[in-house]
Amino acid sequence: MLFSVLRSLFSGGSVDFMSILMQIVAVLFVIFCILPLHEFAHGWVAYKLGDNTAKYQGRLTFNPIASVDPLGALFLLLFGFGWAKPVPVNPNNFKNPKRGMAITALAGPVSNLLASLIGALIYIGVLLATNFSVPAFVLVFFQYYIIINVGLAVFNLLPIPPLDGSRIVGAFLSNRALYSYYRYQNIIMMVLMLVLFTGLLDGPISFLQNICYNGVMWLAQLPYQLFGLL
């Protein structure tokens, strides 16, 4: 995201300032509207599985004030990968704690994929309704919005503590292995931030992101194809 733009500027490359502006607008929309949805999804699924912690602490809400994490928002602006304030979950309230945590964790990335799919449906619909005569900045916004949501889903599904993917992997580990898995999560998170800063993960994440992006766009085109609009 903006970090790659800054690297391009410092290396003497050219940038499209309209694209940068719409990128910022898309990121801000995601921060204040989609990240709260991501956390709400965690809390709502946990509630349905028997854990009332998020509800009792007032976190079953779409209010961005309750969810926005300043550092996570900054990382989203800089790298396209960020986080919100985690919804509190008590796995002891689940009938099966490991499985309950895995399902609860999965709900967040799924909400991002659904948000990207809805954005893609609107994007294609706007193109068709206007006969592809949409102002460029509108198209750029939707493109970045879809990419950011797909990127968040991919990032959160990485099996690295404390990301959502680690909770899913944890469902298949023994209690002893699970303890070791999370023992150094704070150190692992700092290393992850450093790796993101250096760009070492750009290639693998971009590869996974492209697969998901193509899948989302394929699904978004299906209803229009069924009605003969595409």
N, C-alpha and C positions, 0 to 999 in steps of 0.2 A: 504494500500500500504506500503510504506517504514516505516511508523509509526508502523504498526503492526509487521513488521520485527524487528524493534528496540525493541519493547515490548517483542518479543519472545527471542531476544538475552539477554536482561536484566533479563529475568525470567529463563535463563539457557537452553532455547530450542535450537534446531539445525536449521540451515537455508541452503538452496541450493543457493550458490553464483552465479551459472550460471543463475538460475531463477531470482535472484535479478538484475543481469546485464541486462537481456533481458527485465525485467520489466521497468528498467530505460530507455532503448532504446525505448520501446513502448510508454512510457509516453512522452519522448522528441519528438517522431514523432507526437504524438497527439497535443502537445503544439504548435509545429511549422507548422503543416499541417492541423490538424482537427479543432482546436479552431478558426483559421482564417476562415475556411469553415463555422463554426457555426455562426460567426458574419456576414460573407458575406450573409448567408441565411437570417438573420434578415433584413439586409440592402436591399437586393434584393427584398424581399417580400414587404417591406415597400415602396420601389420605385415603384413596380408594382401596389400598392394600392394608389399611388398618393403622397407619401412623398419623396421629393428629398434631404432631409437633409443629409443622409449618402453619397450620390453621391457628393454633393457640398463640403463636408468636406473630401473627398478622402478616405472614408471608404468602398467603394465598391471595395475591393481588397482582394487578397489572401496573400498579403505581411504580414508575421508574425510580422514585426516590428510595424505595425500599430495596431496589435491586442493583442500582448502578454502583460499580466499584471504580473509583478514579483511575487506579493503575491498570485495571483490566480494560477500561475504556481507552486509555492512552495506547495500550498495546494494540487494540483493535484499529485505532487510527494509523499507527505506525506500520504494523505488520499484517493487518487483516485477520489476526487471531487474538481473541481476548476473552474476557470472562466477566461475570457479574458476581454479586455477593451470593455465595452458595445458600440455597434453602436448607434450613436445618432438618435433618432426617435422623430418626432413631431406629436403627434396624431391629432392635429388640422388640419393637411393636409388630414386626412382621411375623407371620406364621413360619415362614422360611426366610431367615434374615439375609442370607447370601442371594437367593433368588429375588427377594423383594428389592434389595439394593440394586441388583443388575437391571431389573425392569424399570425401577425409578430412574436410574442413571440413563438408560436408553431413551427415556421420554424426552430429555432435553435435545439431543441431536435430531431426533425424529421431528420435533417441533420446528427446528431450523430447516429441515428438508421440506416439510409441509409449507413453511413460509416461503421458501424459494420456489416451490411448485406453484403456489398461488400467484406469486410475482410473475412467473413465467407465463401463466395462463393470461394474466392481465396484459403483459407485454405483447404477446402474440395477438390477443384480441384487439388491442389498440392499433397495432400495425394493420390488421385486416380492416378495421372499421374506418381507418383514415386512408386506406389504399396506399400504405407505406409513405404517407406524407407527414409523419410526426417530426416535430423539431428535434434536432440532434441531441439536445441536452436531456430531453425526456427519455430517449432511448438509452443514453449513457447511464442515467440514474437507474433504470430497471436492470441494465446489464450488471452494474456494480452491486445492486441490491441482491440479485440472484447469486452472483459470485461470492459475496460476503457470507450469505447464509450457508451456501454449500461449504465454504471454507471453514465456518464455525462448526458445522456438523463433522467434517473430516478431522479437524483439530481436536474436538472433544472426544472423538472415538479412538484417538491414539491410546494404546494401552500403557500409559505413563501416569503414575500417581501424581496428583490427585484428580486427573481428568476422568471424565465419565467412562472412557474406555477401560480404565483400570478397574472400575466397579463391576463392569461386565465380565472381565477376565477373572475377577475375584470369585465369581460364582463357581468357578471350576477348580479353585485351589483349596487345599487343606487349610485348616485354621493356622497351623504353624507356618505354612508357606505364605499365607495371607498376611500374617504379622510381619514376616521378613519383607514382603512386597511393599508394605506401607511404612516400614521403619524409617526409611530415609527419604520420605516423600518431599520434605522441605528442601533438602539438598538437591534432589532430582529436579524440582521445579525451578530452582535457581539455575541449574545447568541447562535446562530447557530454554529458559529466557536467554541465556548467553548464546545458545545454538541458534535460536531464532534471530538474534541480533546479528550474528555472523553470516546468516543465510545458508548454513550447511543443510538445513532441512527443506530449503526451497524446492529442490528437484523432486524428492519423494512426495512431498505434500501436494505439489502442483500436479503430479501424475495422478494421485488419488482424487484430487479436486476435479480434474478434467473428466475422469470417469463418471463421477457423481453429477457433474454439470451436464454432461451429455445425456445421462439417464433422465435427469429432471426435464431437460428440454424435449426429449423424446416423448415422455409422458404428457407434457403440456401440449404437444402437437396432436396427440391422439384424438381428443374430442373434436377438434376442428377438422381433422381428416375424416372422422366418422360422418360428419355432417357435410362433407364435400367442400369445405371452405379452404382447405389447403391441398 
